Amino acid sequence: MQRIYLDHNATTAVDPLVLDAMLPYFSSDFGNASSIHTFGQRARAAVENAREQIAALLNARPQEIVFTSGGTESDNHAIFGVAQALLPVRPGTHIITTTIEHEAVLNACQALEKLAFSVSYLPVNREGVIDLDELRRALRPETSLITVMHANNELGTIQPLAEIGQIAAEADVYFHTDAVQSAGKIPVDVKSLQLDLLSISGHKFYAPKGVGALFIKSGTRLRQLLYGGHHQRGFRPGTENVAGIVGLGKAAELARVSLENDVARVSRLRDTLEQGILASVPDSRVNSTNAPRTPNTTSILFPGLEGEALVIALDLKGLACSTGAACSSGAVEPSHVLTAIGLPAPEARASIRFSLGRHTTESEINTALELIPAAVSHLRKLSPTYHPA
C-alpha cells in the first residue's frame, strides 16, 4: 500500500542531508562542547556554526540564538522569563496573547495568572486574525509582553506581525512570537518584524525532535528558567545536544536555500488539493480561506462527519492527516482554534487538517483526491447527522 503523509504540521521526517550532518556527532565527534580539548572544541565549533545558520535564517545575530529542547521550552522561557525579569524593575504584570495560541503559550499564560499576573486573550475574526485596534485597546501601563503566534498550527493563518511589532515598540512592550509553524516555511525576519523573542522547533522543518531555539534580541531582560552551569551565556544551562543542534542548523541552512522554490511548489499542490476536494465533496469548505496562510496548510470542513472517523478511515487507506494539533489528539473538546473562529462544536469536530511538506508529490495529491471523496461519501451514508444542502 502506498502511504501518503499529509501531516507535516505535526512533525516532519529528518531530511537525509540533515541526518548526514548529524551522524559524526554520535560517534567520532562526540565531545562535550564545554571541554577545552580537541574533542570538545570540534563540538563547540559545530554548535557555533549551527548558531550562525539559524541566525541567517531569521536575520538575527548568532549571539542572539539560544538552543532549547523545542518549541514548548522556548515559549515557556520567553513568557516566564520576561514576566519574572520585569517584576523588580517595573510593575509588568500584564500579558497580551490570543485565543488561538498553541497550548505551550496558553498554558504558560494560565500558570502566570495563578501567580497574580493578568492576561488578556484577544479574540480572532472568522479568518483567524486578530484586530489590531483591539490589541491597542488591550495595552495597559503594566503590560510587559505581547505574545502572538506567527502562523497557526491548525489553520495556517498568518498574523500581521510587522504591525504588531510596531505597536509593541511604540508602547515599549516586549514582543514574542511562536514561529514554530512559520520558520522554514515562509520568510521570517526578526528585524523587520521588530521582535524581541521568537521560538522555533526543529522537527517542524526536517530536523530531529527534541531540539529548538529561542531568539533573544540583545538587551532583552530575560530571567533564566533552569539553573546549573553557565552554558549559552547563562540562559540555558546543561550540556548541549550537539548532534541535534547540528541538525537544526543544517535544516535552517536548507530552508534558507530552498524557501522560495518550496513556497511556490507546495502552495500550488495545496491549492490543487483544496480545489479538488471542493469540486468533488458536496458541502465541503475551507476554513479561513481568505486570510494569508502558510503555503502548506489547509483546514477543510466536511459537514455531517466526525473528523476522527475520517482520519481513521483515510489512515486505513494509507493517507495520514489529522483533526488539528497533534498535542490535542484524543481530546474530547473540539479544537479551541476552530471554535475561536466561530465554528459550532459539530463543525469544529468535522474539520480535517492537511499539511503538505517539501517532499509531497503531485502524484500523492492526485491519489489523495481519489481517497478523500470516497471516504467522505462512505461515512456520510452511515451518518445520522448529514443532510445534503
C-alpha positions in Angstrom: 0.0 0.0 0.0 1.3 3.5 -0.9 1.5 5.6 2.2 0.9 9.4 1.9 1.9 11.7 4.7 -0.1 15.0 4.8 0.5 15.8 8.5 3.7 17.8 8.3 2.5 20.4 10.8 2.6 17.6 13.4 6.2 16.6 12.5 8.4 16.1 9.6 10.9 13.4 8.6 14.5 14.3 9.2 16.0 15.4 5.8 18.7 13.0 4.6 21.2 15.9 4.4 20.4 16.8 8.0 20.9 13.2 9.1 24.3 13.1 7.3 25.4 16.3 9.0 24.4 14.9 12.4 25.9 11.4 12.2 29.5 12.2 13.1 28.4 13.8 16.4 27.1 10.5 17.6 30.4 8.8 17.0 33.8 10.3 16.0 32.9 13.9 17.1 31.2 13.0 20.3 32.9 15.6 22.5 31.3 17.8 25.1 31.1 21.3 23.6 32.3 22.8 27.0 35.5 20.8 27.1 38.7 22.6 26.2 40.5 19.7 24.5 40.3 18.9 20.7 37.2 16.7 21.0 35.3 19.4 22.9 36.5 22.2 20.6 35.3 20.3 17.5 31.9 20.0 19.1 32.0 23.7 20.1 32.8 24.7 16.5 29.8 22.7 15.2 27.5 24.3 17.7 28.6 27.8 16.8 28.3 27.0 13.1 24.7 25.9 13.7 24.1 29.1 15.7 25.2 31.1 12.6 23.0 29.0 10.3 19.9 29.7 12.4 20.7 33.3 12.8 21.0 33.6 9.0 17.5 32.1 8.5 16.0 34.6 10.9 18.2 37.7 10.1 19.4 37.7 13.7 22.9 37.8 15.2 24.4 34.5 16.2 24.8 35.6 19.8 21.0 36.1 20.0 20.3 32.4 19.4 19.9 30.1 22.4 19.3 26.4 21.9 16.5 24.6 23.7 14.7 21.3 23.6 12.0 22.6 21.3 9.1 25.0 20.8 7.5 24.4 24.2 10.6 25.2 26.2 11.3 28.2 24.0 7.8 29.5 24.5 7.9 29.0 28.3 11.3 30.6 28.6 10.2 33.7 26.7 6.9 34.1 28.6 8.1 33.3 32.1 11.5 34.8 31.5 10.1 38.2 30.6 7.3 38.2 33.2 9.7 37.4 36.0 12.6 39.6 34.9 10.5 42.7 34.7 8.8 42.4 38.1 11.7 44.0 40.1 12.1 46.9 37.7 8.5 47.9 36.8 5.0 46.6 37.5 4.9 44.4 34.4 2.2 42.1 35.5 0.1 42.1 32.4 0.5 40.0 29.2 -1.4 40.1 25.9 -1.9 36.9 23.8 -4.6 35.4 21.6 -7.3 32.8 21.9 -5.7 30.6 19.2 -2.2 30.1 20.6 -0.6 26.8 21.0 -1.0 25.2 24.4 2.6 25.9 25.1 1.7 29.6 25.2 -1.8 29.4 26.6 -0.9 27.1 29.5 2.1 29.2 30.3 -0.1 32.3 30.5 -2.7 30.4 32.6 0.0 29.4 35.0 1.1 33.0 35.4 -2.5 34.0 36.1 -2.2 31.8 39.2 0.8 33.8 40.2 -1.2 37.1 40.2 -0.3 38.1 36.7 -3.2 39.2 34.4 -3.6 38.1 30.9 -5.7 39.5 28.0 -6.7 36.8 25.4 -7.5 38.7 22.2 -10.3 37.1 20.0 -9.8 36.5 16.3 -12.2 37.0 13.4 -13.7 34.3 11.2 -10.4 34.1 9.3 -8.3 33.6 12.4 -6.7 37.0 12.5 -6.6 39.5 15.4 -7.9 43.0 15.3 -5.0 45.5 15.7 -7.3 48.1 17.3 -8.3 45.6 19.9 -4.6 45.0 20.6 -4.1 48.7 21.1 -7.1 48.9 23.5 -5.7 45.9 25.5 -2.4 47.7 26.3 -2.0 48.9 29.9 0.7 50.8 31.8 1.6 47.4 33.4 1.8 45.4 30.1 5.1 43.7 29.9 4.7 41.3 27.0 2.7 40.7 23.8 2.9 37.0 22.6 1.2 36.3 19.3 2.0 33.3 17.1 3.2 33.9 13.6 1.3 31.1 11.8 -1.4 29.0 13.3 -0.8 25.2 13.5 -4.3 24.2 12.6 -5.4 26.9 10.1 -2.1 28.1 8.7 -3.3 31.7 9.1 -0.6 34.3 9.4 -0.8 37.2 11.9 0.3 40.7 10.9 3.5 40.6 13.0 5.0 43.7 11.4 2.1 45.8 12.5 2.0 44.2 16.0 5.8 44.7 16.3 5.3 48.4 15.6 2.5 48.7 18.2 4.7 46.9 20.8 7.7 49.1 20.0 5.6 52.3 20.4 4.3 51.0 23.7 7.8 49.9 24.9 6.5 46.4 25.4 8.4 43.2 24.7 7.1 41.2 21.7 7.4 37.4 21.4 6.1 35.1 18.6 5.8 31.4 18.4 7.2 30.8 14.9 7.2 27.0 15.2 4.9 26.7 12.2 6.4 29.5 10.1 10.2 29.2 10.3 11.4 27.3 7.3 8.1 27.6 5.5 7.8 31.4 4.9 10.3 34.2 5.3 10.9 35.2 9.0 12.9 38.4 9.7 13.2 39.3 13.3 14.4 42.8 12.5 11.6 43.8 10.1 9.0 42.3 12.4 10.5 44.2 15.4 10.6 41.0 17.5 12.3 40.7 20.9 11.8 36.9 21.2 11.0 34.2 18.8 10.6 30.4 19.2 11.3 27.6 16.7 11.3 23.8 16.8 13.5 21.6 14.7 11.1 18.8 14.0 8.7 21.1 12.2 11.2 21.7 9.4 13.1 18.5 8.8 15.4 18.5 11.8 15.1 16.0 14.7 12.7 16.1 17.6 14.0 17.4 20.9 15.8 20.4 19.6 14.7 24.0 19.1 15.9 27.6 19.6 14.9 30.9 21.2 15.9 34.2 19.6 16.5 36.7 22.3 17.2 40.2 21.0 20.3 41.7 22.5 19.4 43.8 25.6 16.1 41.9 26.3 15.6 41.4 30.0 15.0 37.6 30.5 15.3 35.5 33.6 16.7 32.0 33.2 14.3 29.1 33.9 16.9 26.4 34.6 19.9 26.5 37.0 23.2 24.7 36.5 26.3 25.6 34.6 27.0 28.8 32.6 26.2 27.4 29.2 24.8 29.7 26.5 25.5 32.9 28.4 23.7 31.5 31.4 20.3 31.5 29.6 20.1 27.7 29.2 22.4 25.6 31.4 23.1 22.0 30.6 25.4 20.1 28.2 24.4 21.0 24.6 22.7 18.4 22.4 25.4 18.8 19.8 24.0 16.3 17.3 20.5 17.8 17.5 21.9 21.3 17.3 23.9 20.5 14.2 20.8 19.0 12.7 18.8 22.1 13.5 21.4 24.3 11.9 21.6 22.2 8.7 17.8 22.3 8.4 17.9 26.1 8.7 20.5 26.2 6.0 18.5 24.0 3.7 15.3 26.0 4.4 17.1 29.3 3.6 18.3 28.0 0.3 15.1 26.2 -0.8 12.4 28.5 0.7 11.4 30.4 -2.4 11.0 27.2 -4.5 9.3 25.3 -1.7 6.7 28.1 -1.2 5.8 28.1 -4.9 5.6 24.4 -5.3 3.9 23.4 -2.1 1.3 26.2 -2.3 0.4 25.0 -5.8 -0.1 21.5 -4.5 -2.1 22.7 -1.6 -4.4 24.7 -3.9 -4.8 21.7 -6.1 -5.8 19.6 -3.1 -8.3 22.2 -1.9 -9.9 22.8 -5.3 -10.2 19.1 -5.9 -11.9 18.4 -2.6 -14.3 21.4 -3.0 -15.2 20.2 -6.5 -15.7 16.5 -5.6 -17.1 16.6 -2.0 -20.5 18.3 -1.6 -20.9 20.9 1.1 -17.2 20.9 2.0 -15.5 24.2 2.6 -12.1 25.6 3.6 -11.7 27.2 7.0 -10.1 30.7 7.0 -9.6 30.6 3.2 -9.5 34.4 2.9 -6.6 35.0 5.3 -2.9 34.9 4.5 -1.8 31.4 5.2 1.3 29.3 5.2 1.6 27.6 1.8 1.4 24.0 3.1 -1.7 24.1 5.3 -5.4 23.7 4.8 -8.2 23.1 7.2 -11.3 21.6 5.5 -14.8 21.2 7.0 -16.8 18.1 6.0 -20.3 18.6 7.5 -22.0 15.6 8.8 -18.9 13.7 9.9 -16.8 13.1 12.9 -13.3 14.2 12.0 -11.6 11.4 13.9 -13.6 8.8 12.0 -12.5 10.3 8.7 -8.8 10.4 9.9 -9.0 6.7 10.8 -10.8 5.8 7.5 -8.1 7.6 5.5 -5.3 6.1 7.5 -6.6 2.6 6.7 -6.3 3.6 3.0 -2.7 4.8 3.5 -3.3 8.6 3.9 -2.2 10.4 7.1 -3.8 13.6 8.2 -5.2 15.0 11.4 -8.1 16.7 13.1 -5.9 19.5 14.3 -2.9 19.8 16.6 -1.1 16.6 17.4 -0.7 17.8 21.0 -4.5 17.6 21.3 -5.1 14.2 19.8 -7.7 12.3 21.9 -9.2 15.4 23.4 -12.9 15.3 24.0 -13.4 19.0 23.5 -13.5 20.5 20.0 -10.4 22.4 18.8 -10.1 25.7 20.7 -8.8 27.3 17.5 -11.8 26.3 15.4 -14.3 27.4 18.0 -12.4 30.7 18.3 -13.1 31.4 14.6 -16.8 30.8 15.3 -17.4 27.2 14.2 -20.0 25.4 16.2 -18.7 22.3 18.0 -20.1 19.8 15.5 -18.4 21.7 12.6 -15.1 22.0 14.5 -15.2 18.3 15.1 -15.9 17.8 11.4 -12.8 19.7 10.2 -9.6 18.0 9.0 -6.1 19.5 8.6 -4.0 18.5 5.7 -0.4 19.8 5.9 2.0 19.2 3.0 5.7 19.1 3.0 8.9 19.6 0.9 8.7 16.1 -0.4 5.0 15.9 -1.1 4.4 15.0 -4.8 1.8 15.7 -7.4 1.1 12.0 -7.6 0.4 11.8 -3.9 -2.1 14.7 -4.1 -3.8 13.0 -7.1 -4.1 9.8 -5.0 -5.4 11.8 -2.1 -8.1 13.3 -4.3 -9.3 9.8 -5.0 -9.3 8.6 -1.4 -10.8 11.6 0.3 -14.1 11.9 -1.6 -14.7 8.1 -1.4 -14.1 8.0 2.3 -16.3 11.1 3.0 -19.1 9.6 0.8 -18.9 6.3 2.7 -19.0 7.9 6.1 -21.8 10.2 5.3 -24.0 7.3 4.2 -23.6 6.0 7.8 -24.1 9.4 9.4 -27.4 10.3 11.0 -26.5 13.9 11.1 -25.6 14.6 7.5 -28.3 16.2 5.4 -27.3 17.4 2.0 -27.8 21.1 1.4 
